Amino acid sequence: MPLRVHPSIAKLVPYSPGKPLDELERELGIYDAVKLASNENPLGPSPKALAALEAGKETVHLYPDGGAHALTRALAERWKVSGNQIVVGNGSDEIISLLVKTFMSPGEEAVMADHTFVMYKLAVTGGHGVCVEIPLNDWRHDLPAMARAVTDRTRLVFVCNPNNPTGTMVTRDEVREFMVAVPDDVIVVFDEAYYEYVRDPQYPDTLDYVRANRPVVVLRTFSKIYGLAGLRIGYGITTPDITGYLHRVRNPFNANTLAQFAARAALDDEQHVAASRALNESEMASVGNGLHALGLAPFPSQANFLYFDTHRDGRAVFDRLLCEGVIVRHISGSMLRVTIGRPEENRRFLDALSRVLETLPMDKDSR
Ligand SMILES: *Cc1c(COP(=O)(O)O)cnc(C)c1O
């Protein structure tokens, strides 16, 4: 008998995480591949986090602190909210799923951009909700159109800022107008996974809405600038009411012991964060220049990656780069996303890309 699966789940395409480095190297017979595919920190984890892991490993026979007390207290202090406004998750991905599970019933709607972080669609569809996808405007979230798409069936609105995969952001003034237009029984989720990389002074302080008790959830993560993607730990900052419901739904031990220890230590390693930000800023400028020199124009990015049009079959460019030992992310059509790495990695990428582009003809319509 065929399995009976919910039709919306049957239609889902599984998230494609990309191959681990050692797999790819074995397959291609190379040994020094560079991975610029998942927006990880090229400097690695904070040394303070590594020391905390070392110390924390003695206690892994015990269940984790289910309330993540020490980390929650530190985050509350950092962001000037109270502890009952923080929910820690198994990556911020988990908070996205928890929000869907907690606040959406089958058939209800979530508004999001059409080119944005894939987790929103996976979580909403997986929760039997309906995704209302609003086209980007000039590669940025079209907040006025997103506000107009809100109906009495809308439960959540996802604003990815800066947006993955485009790297673009919406401003404080745009968010202010948006928040006036959105009814205050709709939960607005600001996914700020790249918060620590943002340089633009027009970037909004969305925590102000949380402090004003609007139903807003701000998502942050230890996976990006803090360099702890493999430990799976992120968090949401929101109102005490929303936090209370999320705590009812989450698994009691969703954030593991080592992740909590490492995150707590990484949060205080300002030196590592500053070095990571500085490296990203200078290397993004040189990768941007390198792409321009190849006749490609990346979008202005506030994050740690660049998004660009290859004017060729993007899948073919991606595959040839793989053969050169350089892993990037193929988004769709002719578009690729590349993470900013260390200087030598970025040079490898640009050199490989220049060879690959020579061998692939440009699409007719983009000549
Ligand atoms: C990487 C990323 C996250 C982080 O996910 P984790 O589950 O915390 O690792 C969240 N949102 C966006 C847009 C991202 O790019």
The ligand as a MOL file (V3000), in Angstrom:
LIG
                    3D

  0  0  0     0  0            999 V3000
M  V30 BEGIN CTAB
M  V30 COUNTS 15 15 0 0 0
M  V30 BEGIN ATOM
M  V30 1 C 21.8970 30.9340 8.3120 0
M  V30 2 C 20.5590 31.5210 8.5270 0
M  V30 3 C 19.8490 31.2690 9.6890 0
M  V30 4 C 20.4980 30.5150 10.8000 0
M  V30 5 O 19.9720 29.3260 11.0050 0
M  V30 6 P 20.4550 28.4720 12.2650 0
M  V30 7 O 19.3450 27.5090 12.3720 0
M  V30 8 O 20.4990 29.4120 13.4460 0
M  V30 9 O 21.7700 27.9000 11.9400 0
M  V30 10 C 18.6150 31.8320 9.8550 0
M  V30 11 N 18.1020 32.6560 8.9120 0
M  V30 12 C 18.7720 32.9530 7.8060 0
M  V30 13 C 18.2060 33.9040 6.8340 0
M  V30 14 C 20.0220 32.3930 7.5740 0
M  V30 15 O 20.6830 32.6760 6.4420 0
M  V30 END ATOM
M  V30 BEGIN BOND
M  V30 1 1 1 2
M  V30 2 1 2 3
M  V30 3 2 2 14
M  V30 4 1 3 4
M  V30 5 2 3 10
M  V30 6 1 4 5
M  V30 7 1 5 6
M  V30 8 2 6 7
M  V30 9 1 6 8
M  V30 10 1 6 9
M  V30 11 1 10 11
M  V30 12 2 11 12
M  V30 13 1 12 13
M  V30 14 1 12 14
M  V30 15 1 14 15
M  V30 END BOND
M  V30 END CTAB
M  END
